[in-house]
Amino acid sequence: MQHFLTTESLTLDQLTAILDTAESFINADGSSVKKVPLLRGKTIVNLFFEASTRTRSTFELAAKRLSADILTMNIAASATVKGESLLDTLRNLEAMHVDMFVVRHQDSGAAEFLSQHISPGISVINAGDGRHAHPTQAMLDMFTIRRHKGAFDQLKVTIVGDLLHSRVARSQIHALRTLGAKEIRVVAPRTLMPTQLEGLGVDVYDSVESALSGTDVIITLRLQKERMQGALLPSEREYFQLFGLTSERVALAAKDAIVMHPGPINRGVEISSSVADGEQSVILQQVSYGIAVRMAVMSILAGQ
Ligand code: CP
């Protein structure tokens, strides 16, 4: 692998190698190891054209724990605001002898575009592009699921929420399919359900109660208001009444079901505080595991 752009093209062996490598970076208490010399001498640039808390910070921590030098660009204070193109920004950073770029961009395909124009030997990691893909988020989600549930082949996984705008859901579905999840259920208001999902091997539900019944893993998605054009929903209040993850709805799932959310969460919109902070929630563990999983992806790309 030179680049890490999507989970769609990855084989079971590649997905498993990432999960196993991430496991090697985890301490007995579930935290990630503090320092290993695997990427000493390498330079990594975090290039985030869109807001981020979790992904940007965990990539930075992961790079530091691998002993790499990492530069996180402040795009708002960069020459981009003076009209410099994405490609020219890349060329100038390349001239600083960078080994790896971690790219988040509001346009689908931006990371792939950069990977096609980058010099040989430099890697691009997609940290989220438009509605298209967020492969490291999907991998940390798979890692969280595997740590709690073991094998995937008996698992029923339900994804609830704004699937139309979700790059995370698309990446999760590809990874879950390849890892052999027994059932992948999706449920959303009709206006937030993409038409082509059934072709991806998921079961589409209309009722959130039916979709949650007996499920082992619940993944809730944020309403991506920044990507919505026009009124796709009557109101957030009505959305919460019909699709919000409440304790009553979680009780329909398997007793030991885990509740996940890629973050950021909107309390009282897609999830109640009692569920987000409840015993079945693994939302903050997902964030913690993000460090080890991103260490795994970066070390594999660097050939370590
Ligand atoms: N899940 C996720 O991508 O969060 P950030 O936008 O904070 O990185």
Residues whose N, C-alpha, C, O or C-beta is under 5 A from the ligand:
A	BS01	CP	A51 S52 T53 R54 T55 R56 P262 G263 P264
